[in-house]
Amino acid sequence: MKLYPYAKIKTENLKGLLFASRVLAFLSYAFLVVTVIVGIIGLMSGLGSNMSLGNGAILQSNGISAIMISMWGVACSVALLAFSGLCAAVVSCEYKYTRVDE
């Protein structure tokens, strides 16, 4: 059992694109994990709490900022995974339509 993305896709002509789609998929998974961890740590550490900016100025925010950061990270991760899947689909179609059966 191979643990890298798109392990069953074969190609002869587009090896670079298949490698790039695998790297993008791996980065997407890693980015998703990091984003969720950052969101949880942000909620626990008070990322959205009031902060003093000096000279009596206070930045007022609520816990929504940590959630918004996490949501944007998840959306970017899903978009990156979709693009990776599209690249892998191009490689798969190319292999399917250009192979010669002997």
Secondary structure, DSSP 8 states (H G I E B T S, - for coil): ---STTTT---SS-HHHHHHHHHHHHHHHHHHHHHHHHHHHHHHHTTTS-EEEETTEEE---THHHHHHHHHHHHHHHHHHHHHHHHHHHHHHHHHHH----
